Amino acid sequence: MKKALISVSDKTGIVDFAKALQKKDIEILSTGGTAKTLKEAGIKVTEVSYYTGFPEIMNGRVKTLHPKIHAAILANRKDPAHMKQLEDLEIEPIDLVVTNLYPFEDTIAKPVQLFEAIEKIDIGGPSMVRAAAKNHDSVCILTNPKEYTPFLEELETGAISEETRRKLAIKAFQLTAHYDTIIEKYLTTALPGEKTYPKYLNLTYKKNIDLRYGENPHQKAALYKEHNIREPSLANAKQIQGKQLSYNNILDLDAALRLLREFDEITAVVLKHNNPCGVATANTLVNAYKTALSTDSMSAFGGIVALNRNVDEDTAKEITSMFMEAVIAPSYSKEALDVFSKKKRLRIMQVDGITTKEKKELTLRKIAGGILVQDKDTALLEGSIDQLQVVTKRKPTEEEKEAMLFAWKVCKHVKSNSVIYANANRTIGIGAGQMSRVDSSVVGSMKAKNAGLDTKGTALASDAFFPFRDGIDAAAKAGVTAIIQPGGSIRDQEIIDACDEQEIAMVFTGMRHFNH
């Protein structure tokens, strides 16, 4: 290794690294601010503009984009014709490229004008990175200060191995792919034109944490984070205590968080296996939790608790009175944390902004050979519940309207087919994930009965239309007095007639909430 090109935006550790190269008599080429930093540290540097015989121009936009640089990087050392051309042109090969890119991602993380963001789009850097990575058989490429120490340690052995050069090349292409995707996403938002469902769907996520394991212990898993995420999520949550998170913990915590964000009132969600066991609002957090838990305390064992207010000591004591996997909330009192600390394995998660509503974005689901993409279901009702279509002879009372709205919020987040029994501030019974809607109705009623709760006088929400009247008959048998459902079945009149027969008030939302 005889010649290195160093041009970095992030100068962390670069002086010590360059000094180590200098001790090995490796000639250093550099540019602009990097050259200035190295010279001030007493390191001998040849500036690229001197080496190429061409000055940096256009405020540094053009400095390394020169044949003398790229030929020195790209020449195939095993090709005699390439090496003869270098010799004829008096170009010495570059063996090491050390560069990281203009901080575009950091720039757009703050409020910024479009022209300022565009100025931070690196051109020469990615070109050098890609050139060195392409020619990794002969050239080493370093793109991260964390790579300096292991590189120098290996260099002490006499040479950089083929395996290391390949690993560095892969990291380099990962960097440029991420960089270009971030730019594309930003410009798609900032410039007029197509916003969703482009011809090419480019995705980039950065690894956030390794997880305890995947859906099952024999599967590995990790959580990757979307760039510049501001929305409250597990990707930017803080773990205060407890065991390492698993894949299933993340899925359950995410499902609980999304349901919780439907409510502005003091609310508690108890969830297991991606379905709520119970949801309740109350005047205090401890009452909300106790009420939510009472819907199905048997199923809640080993579940997830999500709360949208500061967790106090009383609530913490209630939560720790039975085994739970994790708690997520916006904040915790010192006394609550002291209570939780006695349960060392209990995962305590903190995330800000829980009371904000979900933003519109695309959701993705991997299938064999592709990805399904759709708009996130952020809708709830078109207008107020008073604007919905009352299709029965009897209109719902004000109390029934509140109960229907509560049930509808929960229903949206329960796996299909879903049927929810509720009153104005709590769930009474939840029927989730059954293959037929009548089965969901029966399961919800059975769950309530097992918990010692009475479905008489409750409202019922169904995530999709009732295809047959048997679901209505099951609801009437359970004592339901009001139903909220999308409507749209060819047998809607049969369903309406069944409600009228049993004096059940029913409204159509015109909106389905399948949650597969």
RODO-2510 file (C-alpha; in nm, 4 decimals, decimal comma):
residues 516
     n   res          X          Y          Z
     1     m     0,0000     0,0000     0,0000
     2     k     0,1644     0,3175    -0,1250
     3     k    -0,0977     0,5858    -0,1788
     4     a    -0,4173     0,6855     0,0050
     5     l    -0,6830     0,9429    -0,0787
     6     i    -0,8516     1,0966     0,2271
     7     s    -1,1515     1,3290     0,1901
     8     v    -1,4013     1,3260     0,4767
     9     s    -1,6884     1,5347     0,6092
    10     d    -1,6858     1,3594     0,9471
    11     k    -1,3286     1,4116     1,0679
    12     t    -1,3625     1,1936     1,3787
    13     g    -1,0356     1,0061     1,4300
    14     i    -0,8941     1,1088     1,0932
    15     v    -0,5799     1,2776     1,2281
    16     d    -0,4663     0,9724     1,4258
    17     f    -0,5505     0,7482     1,1339
    18     a    -0,3519     0,9598     0,8882
    19     k    -0,0547     0,9693     1,1280
    20     a    -0,0581     0,5894     1,1381
    21     l    -0,0552     0,5777     0,7573
    22     q     0,2302     0,8284     0,7451
    23     k     0,4385     0,6094     0,9756
    24     k     0,4050     0,3348     0,7153
    25     d     0,5306     0,5738     0,4434
    26     i     0,1934     0,5795     0,2715
    27     e     0,1549     0,8966     0,0630
    28     i    -0,1607     1,0914     0,1422
    29     l    -0,3708     1,2841    -0,1093
    30     s    -0,6435     1,5057     0,0319
    31     t    -0,8900     1,7834    -0,0442
    32     g    -1,0154     2,1109     0,1003
    33     g    -1,1000     2,1057     0,4686
    34     t    -0,9579     1,7582     0,5228
    35     a    -0,6188     1,8617     0,3823
    36     k    -0,6216     2,1706     0,6032
    37     t    -0,6972     1,9621     0,9154
    38     l    -0,4218     1,7119     0,8386
    39     k    -0,1635     1,9824     0,7611
    40     e    -0,2412     2,1625     1,0872
    41     a    -0,1685     1,8344     1,2644
    42     g     0,1741     1,8201     1,1025
    43     i     0,0895     1,5491     0,8500
    44     k     0,2452     1,5676     0,5061
    45     v    -0,0328     1,5947     0,2486
    46     t    -0,0480     1,6413    -0,1279
    47     e    -0,3584     1,8338    -0,2240
    48     v    -0,5666     1,6781    -0,5003
    49     s    -0,5704     2,0021    -0,7000
    50     y    -0,1875     2,0012    -0,7069
    51     y    -0,1812     1,6303    -0,7944
    52     t    -0,4282     1,6641    -1,0834
    53     g    -0,3006     2,0019    -1,1997
    54     f    -0,6598     2,1259    -1,1961
    55     p    -0,8007     2,3572    -0,9281
    56     e    -1,1066     2,2934    -0,7154
    57     i    -1,3886     2,4902    -0,8807
    58     m    -1,7498     2,5931    -0,8237
    59     n    -1,7093     2,6258    -0,4467
    60     g    -1,5743     2,2725    -0,4235
    61     r    -1,8491     2,1094    -0,6309
    62     v    -1,5762     1,9773    -0,8619
    63     k    -1,2509     1,8615    -0,7071
    64     t    -1,2077     1,4819    -0,7221
    65     l    -1,4017     1,4291    -1,0463
    66     h    -1,0872     1,3971    -1,2557
    67     p    -0,9439     1,1109    -1,4700
    68     k    -0,6200     1,1183    -1,2753
    69     i    -0,8146     1,0333    -0,9583
    70     h    -1,0609     0,7823    -1,0966
    71     a    -0,8112     0,6059    -1,3225
    72     a    -0,5835     0,5645    -1,0198
    73     i    -0,8718     0,4058    -0,8259
    74     l    -1,0342     0,1996    -1,1014
    75     a    -0,7324     0,0506    -1,2779
    76     n    -0,7428    -0,3299    -1,2718
    77     r    -0,4033    -0,4211    -1,1286
    78     k    -0,4200    -0,7645    -1,2973
    79     d    -0,4746    -0,6160    -1,6431
    80     p    -0,1418    -0,5276    -1,8099
    81     a    -0,3161    -0,2884    -2,0497
    82     h    -0,4607    -0,0902    -1,7588
    83     m    -0,1255    -0,0693    -1,5850
    84     k     0,0489     0,0323    -1,9090
    85     q    -0,2017     0,3164    -1,9543
    86     l    -0,1350     0,4384    -1,5997
    87     e     0,2361     0,4302    -1,6698
    88     d     0,2004     0,6175    -1,9995
    89     l    -0,0133     0,8847    -1,8301
    90     e     0,2212     0,9033    -1,5297
    91     i    -0,0582     0,8105    -1,2896
    92     e     0,0251     0,6202    -0,9720
    93     p    -0,2426     0,3798    -0,8415
    94     i    -0,4443     0,4774    -0,5334
    95     d    -0,4609     0,1820    -0,2925
    96     l    -0,6855     0,3220    -0,0211
    97     v    -0,9819     0,5600    -0,0327
    98     v    -1,1068     0,7080     0,2937
    99     t    -1,4204     0,9150     0,2552
   100     n    -1,7582     0,9781     0,4099
   101     l    -2,0314     1,1794     0,2479
   102     y    -2,1783     1,5270     0,2929
   103     p    -2,4261     1,5002     0,5840
   104     f    -2,7438     1,5208     0,3752
   105     e    -2,9499     1,3214     0,6255
   106     d    -2,8486     1,5478     0,9167
   107     t    -2,9207     1,8552     0,7040
   108     i    -3,2820     1,7608     0,6258
   109     a    -3,3474     1,6505     0,9841
   110     k    -3,3817     2,0233     1,0617
   111     p    -3,5983     2,2869     0,8915
   112     v    -3,4062     2,3742     0,5768
   113     q    -3,4586     2,5479     0,2440
   114     l    -3,4579     2,3305    -0,0678
   115     f    -3,1427     2,4963    -0,2074
   116     e    -2,9585     2,4289     0,1217
   117     a    -3,0512     2,0609     0,1070
   118     i    -2,9434     2,0337    -0,2557
   119     e    -2,6030     2,1827    -0,1716
   120     k    -2,5497     1,8917     0,0677
   121     i    -2,5959     1,6301    -0,2058
   122     d    -2,2503     1,4777    -0,2431
   123     i    -2,1378     1,3896    -0,5959
   124     g    -1,7631     1,3342    -0,5849
   125     g    -1,7769     1,1336    -0,2633
   126     p    -2,0205     0,8661    -0,3838
   127     s    -1,8305     0,8456    -0,7132
   128     m    -1,5055     0,7660    -0,5305
   129     v    -1,6792     0,5271    -0,2925
   130     r    -1,8388     0,3339    -0,5769
   131     a    -1,5154     0,3289    -0,7795
   132     a    -1,3101     0,1946    -0,4888
   133     a    -1,5790    -0,0572    -0,3932
   134     k    -1,6019    -0,1808    -0,7521
   135     n    -1,2252    -0,2309    -0,7619
   136     h    -1,2055    -0,3827    -0,4118
   137     d    -0,9738    -0,6586    -0,5325
   138     s    -0,7056    -0,3889    -0,5462
   139     v    -0,8392    -0,0932    -0,3470
   140     c    -0,9613    -0,0654     0,0118
   141     i    -1,2544     0,1650     0,0849
   142     l    -1,3250     0,3056     0,4333
   143     t    -1,6485     0,4993     0,4836
   144     n    -1,6865     0,5065     0,8623
   145     p    -1,4474     0,6185     1,1405
   146     k    -1,5309     0,2946     1,3260
   147     e    -1,3466     0,1081     1,0510
   148     y    -1,0119     0,2842     1,1104
   149     t    -0,8848     0,0887     1,4127
   150     p    -0,9587    -0,2646     1,2853
   151     f    -0,8137    -0,1659     0,9466
   152     l    -0,4872    -0,0481     1,1019
   153     e    -0,4695    -0,3600     1,3192
   154     e    -0,5012    -0,5800     1,0131
   155     l    -0,2557    -0,3660     0,8194
   156     e     0,0017    -0,4433     1,0900
   157     t    -0,0144    -0,8077     0,9827
   158     g     0,1264    -0,7063     0,6455
   159     a    -0,1783    -0,6878     0,4179
   160     i    -0,5533    -0,6420     0,4121
   161     s    -0,7271    -0,9725     0,3407
   162     e    -0,9563    -1,0375     0,0469
   163     e    -1,2416    -1,1061     0,2927
   164     t    -1,1967    -0,7674     0,4632
   165     r    -1,1823    -0,5818     0,1310
   166     r    -1,5056    -0,7490     0,0221
   167     k    -1,6796    -0,6670     0,3499
   168     l    -1,5702    -0,3037     0,3223
   169     a    -1,6948    -0,2901    -0,0375
   170     i    -2,0376    -0,4208     0,0616
   171     k    -2,0617    -0,1623     0,3410
   172     a    -1,9641     0,1063     0,0891
   173     f    -2,2404     0,0109    -0,1554
   174     q    -2,4878    -0,0071     0,1339
   175     l    -2,3886     0,3493     0,2223
   176     t    -2,4346     0,4880    -0,1295
   177     a    -2,7659     0,3031    -0,1727
   178     h    -2,8918     0,4477     0,1566
   179     y    -2,7631     0,7939     0,0659
   180     d    -2,9323     0,8000    -0,2740
   181     t    -3,2592     0,6686    -0,1309
   182     i    -3,2689     0,9388     0,1373
   183     i    -3,2188     1,2018    -0,1337
   184     e    -3,4923     1,0501    -0,3498
   185     k    -3,7390     1,0398    -0,0579
   186     y    -3,6649     1,4001     0,0332
   187     l    -3,6998     1,5318    -0,3217
   188     t    -4,0204     1,3335    -0,3743
   189     t    -4,1690     1,5295    -0,0844
   190     a    -4,0040     1,8638    -0,1587
   191     l    -4,0656     1,8806    -0,5338
   192     p    -4,3984     1,8688    -0,7194
   193     g    -4,4893     1,5424    -0,8871
   194     e    -4,5689     1,1813    -0,8003
   195     k    -4,5830     1,1230    -0,4248
   196     t    -4,6801     0,7583    -0,3792
   197     y    -4,6643     0,4286    -0,5619
   198     p    -4,3650     0,5084    -0,7836
   199     k    -4,2373     0,2630    -1,0443
   200     y    -3,9459     0,1713    -0,8179
   201     l    -3,9965     0,1417    -0,4428
   202     n    -3,6626     0,2204    -0,2790
   203     l    -3,6447     0,1533     0,0930
   204     t    -3,3750     0,2326     0,3442
   205     y    -3,3730     0,1597     0,7160
   206     k    -3,0870     0,1694     0,9628
   207     k    -3,0379    -0,1096     1,2158
   208     n    -3,1556     0,0126     1,5536
   209     i    -3,1213    -0,2875     1,7854
   210     d    -3,0713    -0,6614     1,7734
   211     l    -3,3694    -0,8413     1,9233
   212     r    -3,3660    -1,1283     2,1697
   213     y    -3,4950    -1,3573     1,8947
   214     g    -3,7548    -1,3637     1,6196
   215     e    -4,1108    -1,4890     1,6231
   216     n    -3,9675    -1,8129     1,7636
   217     p    -3,6402    -1,8660     1,9535
   218     h    -3,4723    -2,0419     1,6601
   219     q    -3,5176    -1,7268     1,4442
   220     k    -3,2848    -1,4271     1,4567
   221     a    -3,4290    -1,0753     1,4382
   222     a    -3,3447    -0,7052     1,4494
   223     l    -3,5358    -0,3770     1,4558
   224     y    -3,4508    -0,1325     1,1787
   225     k    -3,5304     0,2354     1,2066
   226     e    -3,6781     0,4658     0,9438
   227     h    -3,4656     0,7739     0,8775
   228     n    -3,5644     1,1009     1,0452
   229     i    -3,8536     0,9432     1,2349
   230     r    -4,0459     1,1847     1,4573
   231     e    -4,3687     0,9912     1,5087
   232     p    -4,3978     0,8109     1,8446
   233     s    -4,2901     0,4545     1,7771
   234     l    -4,0947     0,1603     1,9101
   235     a    -3,8090     0,2700     1,6832
   236     n    -3,7527     0,5827     1,8927
   237     a    -3,8711     0,4496     2,2289
   238     k    -3,6373     0,4300     2,5267
   239     q    -3,6075     0,1071     2,7253
   240     i    -3,5738     0,1950     3,0927
   241     q    -3,5425    -0,1565     3,2314
   242     g    -3,6063    -0,5229     3,1609
   243     k    -3,4980    -0,8074     2,9365
   244     q    -3,3895    -0,7579     2,5769
   245     l    -3,6885    -0,7108     2,3482
   246     s    -3,8005    -0,9918     2,1194
   247     y    -3,9697    -0,9712     1,7804
   248     n    -4,3097    -1,0533     1,9315
   249     n    -4,2638    -0,7897     2,2039
   250     i    -4,2128    -0,5272     1,9339
   251     l    -4,5195    -0,6387     1,7379
   252     d    -4,7389    -0,6365     2,0480
   253     l    -4,6063    -0,3047     2,1783
   254     d    -4,6601    -0,1500     1,8359
   255     a    -5,0173    -0,2807     1,8127
   256     a    -5,0953    -0,1520     2,1629
   257     l    -4,9431     0,1872     2,0860
   258     r    -5,1409     0,2289     1,7633
   259     l    -5,4678     0,1468     1,9398
   260     l    -5,3866     0,3734     2,2330
   261     r    -5,3339     0,6694     1,9978
   262     e    -5,7016     0,6601     1,8958
   263     f    -5,7905     0,8019     2,2393
   264     d    -5,7422     1,1462     2,3908
   265     e    -5,8885     1,0549     2,7306
   266     i    -5,6968     0,8796     3,0104
   267     t    -5,6765     0,5334     2,8560
   268     a    -5,5276     0,1919     2,9209
   269     v    -5,4813    -0,0904     2,6705
   270     v    -5,4004    -0,4463     2,7742
   271     l    -5,2936    -0,6541     2,4744
   272     k    -5,1805    -1,0081     2,3950
   273     h    -5,0711    -1,1619     2,0629
   274     n    -5,1583    -0,8482     1,8623
   275     n    -5,5170    -0,8330     1,9918
   276     p    -5,6455    -0,6231     2,2817
   277     c    -5,7656    -0,8144     2,5859
   278     g    -5,9292    -0,4981     2,7121
   279     v    -5,9439    -0,1204     2,6656
   280     a    -6,0839     0,1398     2,9033
   281     t    -6,0949     0,5118     2,9739
   282     a    -6,1418     0,6491     3,3265
   283     n    -6,0882     0,9482     3,5536
   284     t    -5,7577     0,8038     3,6784
   285     l    -5,4943     0,5863     3,5148
   286     v    -5,5162     0,3146     3,7768
   287     n    -5,8930     0,2875     3,7253
   288     a    -5,8481     0,2748     3,3487
   289     y    -5,5947    -0,0068     3,3853
   290     k    -5,8021    -0,2091     3,6313
   291     t    -6,1098    -0,1760     3,4094
   292     a    -5,9223    -0,2702     3,0917
   293     l    -5,7680    -0,5721     3,2638
   294     s    -6,1052    -0,6914     3,3916
   295     t    -6,2335    -0,7476     3,0363
   296     d    -6,0182    -1,0590     3,0036
   297     s    -5,7653    -1,0915     3,2832
   298     m    -5,7054    -1,4591     3,2080
   299     s    -5,5828    -1,3914     2,8531
   300     a    -5,3895    -1,0849     2,9697
   301     f    -5,1358    -1,2956     3,1622
   302     g    -4,7953    -1,2297     3,0045
   303     g    -4,9329    -0,9460     2,7953
   304     i    -4,8543    -0,5841     2,7131
   305     v    -4,9795    -0,2720     2,8932
   306     a    -5,0012     0,0605     2,7090
   307     l    -5,0910     0,3836     2,8929
   308     n    -5,1215     0,7401     2,7653
   309     r    -5,0477     0,9312     3,0849
   310     n    -4,7633     0,9502     3,3381
   311     v    -4,7593     0,6211     3,5285
   312     d    -4,7993     0,6674     3,9035
   313     e    -4,7191     0,4366     4,1939
   314     d    -5,0725     0,2987     4,2314
   315     t    -5,0896     0,1995     3,8655
   316     a    -4,7442     0,0417     3,8828
   317     k    -4,8488    -0,1667     4,1824
   318     e    -5,1570    -0,2919     3,9986
   319     i    -4,9535    -0,3843     3,6901
   320     t    -4,6945    -0,5772     3,8913
   321     s    -4,9606    -0,7740     4,0786
   322     m    -4,9571    -1,0206     3,7860
   323     f    -4,7044    -1,1245     3,5233
   324     m    -4,6771    -0,8831     3,2302
   325     e    -4,4142    -0,8778     2,9558
   326     a    -4,3875    -0,5035     2,8974
   327     v    -4,5292    -0,1593     2,9717
   328     i    -4,5204     0,1406     2,7384
   329     a    -4,6119     0,4944     2,8440
   330     p    -4,5036     0,8573     2,7882
   331     s    -4,3445     0,8906     3,1336
   332     y    -4,3150     0,7368     3,4797
   333     s    -4,2992     0,8773     3,8312
   334     k    -3,9952     0,7909     4,0420
   335     e    -4,2207     0,5931     4,2735
   336     a    -4,3591     0,3910     3,9813
   337     l    -4,0075     0,3094     3,8585
   338     d    -3,9152     0,1973     4,2095
   339     v    -4,2102    -0,0437     4,2032
   340     f    -4,1199    -0,1727     3,8578
   341     s    -3,7543    -0,2171     3,9570
   342     k    -3,8564    -0,5071     4,1792
   343     k    -3,9614    -0,6912     3,8616
   344     k    -3,6210    -0,7006     3,6926
   345     r    -3,7390    -0,8859     3,3826
   346     l    -4,0349    -0,6539     3,3138
   347     r    -3,9631    -0,4365     3,0109
   348     i    -4,0421    -0,0689     3,0740
   349     m    -4,0620     0,1409     2,7566
   350     q    -4,0960     0,5177     2,7319
   351     v    -4,2055     0,7046     2,4196
   352     d    -4,3073     1,0678     2,3775
   353     g    -4,6095     1,1982     2,1885
   354     i    -4,8455     0,9059     2,2481
   355     t    -5,1520     1,1317     2,2298
   356     t    -5,0728     1,2418     1,8716
   357     k    -5,2688     1,0719     1,5925
   358     e    -5,1063     0,8424     1,3392
   359     k    -4,9796     1,0100     1,0224
   360     k    -5,0694     0,9059     0,6707
   361     e    -4,8011     0,6880     0,5140
   362     l    -4,7515     0,3644     0,3277
   363     t    -4,7533     0,0297     0,5032
   364     l    -4,5503    -0,2647     0,3730
   365     r    -4,5861    -0,6392     0,4082
   366     k    -4,3412    -0,8884     0,2637
   367     i    -4,4775    -1,1779     0,0615
   368     a    -4,2850    -1,4414    -0,1315
   369     g    -4,1309    -1,2643    -0,4288
   370     g    -4,2562    -0,9161    -0,3504
   371     i    -4,3976    -0,6543    -0,1133
   372     l    -4,7582    -0,5500    -0,0671
   373     v    -4,7938    -0,1728    -0,0293
   374     q    -5,1013     0,0165     0,0858
   375     d    -5,2088     0,3406     0,2516
   376     k    -5,2106     0,3155     0,6304
   377     d    -5,5625     0,2931     0,7740
   378     t    -5,5629     0,6233     0,9629
   379     a    -5,9321     0,6966     0,9024
   380     l    -6,1950     0,6348     1,1660
   381     l    -6,5261     0,7990     1,0797
   382     e    -6,6289     1,0424     0,8102
   383     g    -6,7557     1,3274     1,0252
   384     s    -6,9173     1,2745     1,3648
   385     i    -7,1234     0,9739     1,4637
   386     d    -7,4349     1,1919     1,4314
   387     q    -7,3668     1,2139     1,0564
   388     l    -7,3711     0,8375     1,0095
   389     q    -7,6614     0,6630     0,8443
   390     v    -7,9165     0,5303     1,0934
   391     v    -8,0776     0,2408     0,9071
   392     t    -8,3139     0,1044     1,1746
   393     k    -8,6474     0,2287     1,2982
   394     r    -8,5021     0,3019     1,6410
   395     k    -8,2335     0,5678     1,6619
   396     p    -7,9446     0,5202     1,9079
   397     t    -7,9484     0,7132     2,2347
   398     e    -7,6638     0,9500     2,3228
   399     e    -7,5183     0,6868     2,5565
   400     e    -7,5391     0,4261     2,2799
   401     k    -7,3647     0,6634     2,0378
   402     e    -7,0734     0,7012     2,2788
   403     a    -7,0560     0,3259     2,3284
   404     m    -7,0635     0,2624     1,9521
   405     l    -6,7842     0,5124     1,8922
   406     f    -6,5708     0,3545     2,1651
   407     a    -6,6290     0,0066     2,0233
   408     w    -6,5519     0,1277     1,6688
   409     k    -6,2144     0,2693     1,7752
   410     v    -6,1180    -0,0625     1,9301
   411     c    -6,2623    -0,2721     1,6475
   412     k    -6,0283    -0,1124     1,3938
   413     h    -5,7273    -0,2590     1,5779
   414     v    -5,8562    -0,6124     1,6354
   415     k    -5,7665    -0,8915     1,3929
   416     s    -6,0451    -0,9764     1,1460
   417     n    -6,3074    -1,0974     1,1772
   418     s    -6,3656    -0,8790     1,4799
   419     v    -6,6695    -0,8035     1,6932
   420     i    -6,6484    -0,5763     1,9990
   421     y    -6,8999    -0,5421     2,2849
   422     a    -6,8547    -0,2158     2,4747
   423     n    -7,0154     0,0608     2,6698
   424     a    -6,9159     0,4283     2,6576
   425     n    -6,5782     0,3889     2,8291
   426     r    -6,4713     0,0248     2,8230
   427     t    -6,4707    -0,3039     2,6378
   428     i    -6,6992    -0,5759     2,7709
   429     g    -6,6127    -0,8585     2,5310
   430     i    -6,3786    -0,8958     2,2323
   431     g    -6,4217    -1,1536     1,9575
   432     a    -6,1094    -1,1587     1,7403
   433     g    -5,9685    -1,3382     1,4384
   434     q    -6,2472    -1,5869     1,3712
   435     m    -6,3155    -1,7197     1,0246
   436     s    -6,6860    -1,6327     1,0477
   437     r    -6,8433    -1,3191     1,1894
   438     v    -7,1023    -1,5056     1,3910
   439     d    -6,8186    -1,6965     1,5609
   440     s    -6,6588    -1,3648     1,6541
   441     s    -6,9925    -1,2520     1,7998
   442     v    -7,0193    -1,5703     2,0050
   443     v    -6,6551    -1,5551     2,1207
   444     g    -6,6921    -1,1919     2,2328
   445     s    -7,0044    -1,2762     2,4316
   446     m    -6,8390    -1,5843     2,5805
   447     k    -6,5308    -1,3814     2,6829
   448     a    -6,7530    -1,1318     2,8634
   449     k    -6,9406    -1,4069     3,0424
   450     n    -6,6151    -1,5757     3,1503
   451     a    -6,4986    -1,2434     3,2975
   452     g    -6,8238    -1,2018     3,4899
   453     l    -6,9313    -0,9075     3,2735
   454     d    -7,2798    -0,8440     3,1384
   455     t    -7,3257    -0,7713     2,7672
   456     k    -7,6842    -0,6604     2,8246
   457     g    -7,7254    -0,2995     2,7106
   458     t    -7,3904    -0,2874     2,5291
   459     a    -7,3078    -0,1571     2,1839
   460     l    -7,1503    -0,3861     1,9278
   461     a    -6,8989    -0,2930     1,6580
   462     s    -6,8173    -0,5135     1,3600
   463     d    -6,5153    -0,4400     1,1391
   464     a    -6,7066    -0,5453     0,8235
   465     f    -7,0681    -0,6051     0,7228
   466     f    -7,2776    -0,8921     0,8548
   467     p    -7,3334    -1,1320     0,5632
   468     f    -7,6200    -1,3117     0,7414
   469     r    -7,8614    -1,2330     1,0214
   470     d    -7,7126    -1,5039     1,2458
   471     g    -7,4593    -1,2511     1,3750
   472     i    -7,7424    -1,0138     1,4673
   473     d    -7,9319    -1,2920     1,6399
   474     a    -7,6215    -1,3767     1,8428
   475     a    -7,5851    -1,0104     1,9386
   476     a    -7,9511    -0,9846     2,0404
   477     k    -7,9153    -1,2972     2,2511
   478     a    -7,6241    -1,1267     2,4277
   479     g    -7,8436    -0,8238     2,5045
   480     v    -7,6879    -0,5763     2,2580
   481     t    -7,9002    -0,2636     2,2035
   482     a    -7,6957    -0,0816     1,9345
   483     i    -7,4733    -0,1905     1,6457
   484     i    -7,2188    -0,0005     1,4379
   485     q    -7,0973    -0,1649     1,1173
   486     p    -6,9923    -0,0666     0,7631
   487     g    -7,2967    -0,2012     0,5761
   488     g    -7,2720    -0,2922     0,2102
   489     s    -7,3942    -0,6533     0,2126
   490     i    -7,6424    -0,7754    -0,0474
   491     r    -7,8443    -0,8860     0,2564
   492     d    -7,8357    -0,5489     0,4320
   493     q    -8,2161    -0,5316     0,4387
   494     e    -8,2322    -0,8732     0,6036
   495     i    -7,9846    -0,7492     0,8664
   496     i    -8,1835    -0,4275     0,9203
   497     d    -8,5075    -0,6243     0,9550
   498     a    -8,3448    -0,8515     1,2144
   499     c    -8,2433    -0,5442     1,4165
   500     d    -8,5901    -0,3931     1,3896
   501     e    -8,7467    -0,7182     1,5080
   502     q    -8,5374    -0,6964     1,8242
   503     e    -8,5449    -0,3156     1,8628
   504     i    -8,1710    -0,2799     1,8106
   505     a    -8,0515     0,0567     1,6804
   506     m    -7,7984     0,0239     1,3970
   507     v    -7,5806     0,2682     1,2028
   508     f    -7,3764     0,2162     0,8866
   509     t    -7,0342     0,3784     0,8631
   510     g    -6,9706     0,3045     0,4957
   511     m    -6,6115     0,2247     0,5977
   512     r    -6,4592    -0,1176     0,6600
   513     h    -6,1660    -0,1816     0,8958
   514     f    -6,0273    -0,5246     0,8087
   515     n    -5,7057    -0,5885     0,9991
   516     h    -5,5488    -0,9009     0,8487
***
